[in-house]
Amino acid sequence: MGLPVDRLIVATNSNDILHRYFSAGDYSSSGVSETITPSMDIAVSSNFERFLYHMSGELPLTLTLTLTLTLTLTLTLTLTLTLTP
């Protein structure tokens, strides 16, 4: 279902929270640096919870991960999230 995507290219700036998560499993916020690309100046992606739900397939796990992220500003990639439901 949907458009088949062979490769995804991600653009980033110094606020590279999503790039760090997908390349190294590190989703930790260390603040935001102001750049000339304000739409990319984020500390936490607004749709990241949706991604967590899609990858985990479980609402309880999504809530636990989201709460962990909210309280600690850190989330580490786990094997659970690397497996497609």
GIDAWO-V114061 format. One record per helix or strand of 3 or more residues. SS is the DSSP state (helix for helix, strand for strand). FROM is the first residue (numbers start at 1). LEN is the number of residues. Records with the same first field share a line. If there is no record, write none. Layout:
SS = FROM-LEN  FROM-LEN
This chain:
helix = 17-8  38-3  48-9  59-14  79-4
strand = 26-3  74-3
